[in-house]
Amino acid sequence: MTETFDNPTSNDPIADKTVGILAYVTLIGFIIALVLNQNKEGEEKRFGAFHLRQALGLIIFSIGIFIGFTILTTIVAMISFSLLAIFSLLSTLIWLGFLALLILGIVNAANGQFKEIPVSGGLSSKMLGKAFE
């Protein structure tokens, strides 16, 4: 279940969305966003921290899926090579799904929204709590 967090302190959109957008752009972008967010204050820091948590949750989730899928593919390859074509297609669909989640996170950050990413966003918020604030 995804929740949407409104901006409770002001009606103005977040002026500087750079940290939120950079958080989703590769691991280097995440590190740069982490450094940039240290200099922020107030609502912009809370916005950056929220998207840093969402991006980190997506990174952890995708690495976990990658490891699990690699193990499963190795087992299937030992059993039957004909099933590898199906797993190749499934792998492509999974990575396209992660790309869609990544783009959704970037769009949410660009729009100045405190909106969780589907699938991994709620878990990210629970696991990481108030990290990066």
Buried (B, 14 or more C-beta within 10 A) or exposed (E): EEEEEEBEEEEEEBEEBBBBBBBBBEEEBBEBBBEBBEEBEEBBBBBBBBBBBBBBBBBBBBEEBBEEBEEEBEEBEEEEEEEEEEBEEEBEEBBEBBEEBBEBBBEBBEEBBBBBBBBBBBBBBEEBEEEBE
